[in-house]
Amino acid sequence: MQALKLDLINWLVNLKDEAVLSKLKSLKNSTPNKDWYDDLSEAYQQDIQKGLDDIANGRVVPHEQVMAKVKSKINQLKNS
């Protein structure tokens, strides 16, 4: 997919045909900007909403606290 996109970009940069450019512009403008969220499954959307609710209600653990706990556990395992 990436190779195709790069090939198309290269082709577009070198394109001189104004009629083709005009058609491409029309195509771009007629294609709705769809939100990626809408393509997610219902389960993923519910998981995201649960996470947002957790944040809104303070049910979070700071990254630094998690990392300190992980490092502590690693050190315990090393010293066992």
N, C-alpha and C positions, 0 to 999 in steps of 0.2 A: 504494500500500500504506500509506504514512504517513498519507494523508488518511483512509483507512478506519479506521485505528487511532485517530486523533484523534477521528473521529466516534463510534466505539464508546466511547471513554473518556468523551466528553461525555455520551453517552446513559446510560452506566453511573452516572456521578456523579449524574445526576438521576433515576435509577430508584428507584421506591418499592415496586414489586411484590416482596414477600418470596419468593413462590413462584419467580419468575424468578431472583432472586438466589440462591436455594437451588440451582436447577438449574445456574446458571453455576458455583457453587462446586463442585458435584459434577463437572461437566465438567472444571474446572481440576484437581481432585484425581485424576481418572481419566486425564488425559493425562500420559504419562511425560515427565520432563525429559530429553530426548534431548541428548546431547553433540554439538555442531556438528562436532566432529572426525570423528565416525562418518559424516557425510555427505560428507566429502572423498573425492576419488578416491584410489585406491591410490598413484598417482604423487605426489600432494600429500602424502600421509601419509609416504611414503618420503623426500621432500624435507625434511619437517619433522624426521623422525628423524635424517637425515644432519646437519642443522643442530645438533640437540641433541647428537649424538655429537661434532661438531666443537667445540662449547662445552666438553663434558666432557673432551675431550682437548687443550684449549688451542689449538686451531687457529682462533684468532680474531685480528682486528686491531682495536685500540681506535678508537672513533669519532674521537677527536681526531687520531690518526695519519692516518686516511683523509682527514679534512678538510684537514689540513696539506698532504698530497700533492696534493689537488685544487686548493687555493689556489695552490700552487707551480706547477702545470701551467697554471692560468689566467693567472698572471702571466707565465709563459714565452710563452704564446700572444699576450698583449697586447703584449709587448716584441719580438715577431718582426717 
